[in-house]
Amino acid sequence: MGQREVESFLTMLATERRISVSTHHQALGALLFLHRKVPAVQMPWPDDLQRPNRPRRISAVMTVVGISALPGQLHDEVGLLARLL
């Protein structure tokens, strides 16, 4: 397996199969292990391989301070409903 095959395999996983970032990292780790630890397997390793980034997630939990400040920021009927809830 050469550099082209490794790059195309990892690209295929990310684009066609749309695997998660953690699965992509696991496949990359397996290839790194094969490259570094198995002496019978010699394959060139791409130095400029781009790794995917984890998507940023917005917290689904609000703090007590944030919940307490929320009704004060709402006005009219919406504010009244928020304060009643």
Phi, psi and omega in degrees: 000124181259185183298318180299317181295319179297312180296317181291326177296312180294324177293318178299319178299318184283322187267309185279314183273345178050051180284163179287165180297321181293324177292322177297318178295325179293318177296319178296319178297322178295319178293322177297317178300314180300319182290320188267327192254338182264108187291335182283344182257116176246115177223143178290139181254129180289125181280334185258031181290130180266132179259145178287154179260149176287139178290144178285135180248139177272136181296136180267359182246131177263152178281166179297320179296318179295320178292322179293326182278341185297311181298331179291338180271346181262145184234169177061217184294324180296317177296320178297314179297320180295320179291327177291323179291000000 
